[in-house]
Amino acid sequence: MDIDALHSTLLSISLVSDKLRTARKNLPANGHSPVDVGNLLDKAEGDLRVAKATLAHELGFRLCPRCWPPELIATDRSGRAHCPAC
């Protein structure tokens, strides 16, 4: 396993945690619009998906080549690959 990629994934997860904390602090009760909070949550979700794909790649899972960030590929009982996002 590539220690740099794992470090990068952990760093991404830490940054997402910070974004979620900021979103919670910026809830409408604090005078921020729901749009601001929604944008922070969208960014956090995207960052988590990238971190998940990075970690999955480092652990040897198959990823969809058509998605960004890549989704995990599942194989059904007949052996066909299936991407949940495509």
Secondary structure as UniProt FT lines:
FT   HELIX           3..25
FT   HELIX           28..30
FT   HELIX           34..58
FT   TURN            59..60
FT   STRAND          74..75
FT   TURN            77..78
FT   STRAND          81..82
//
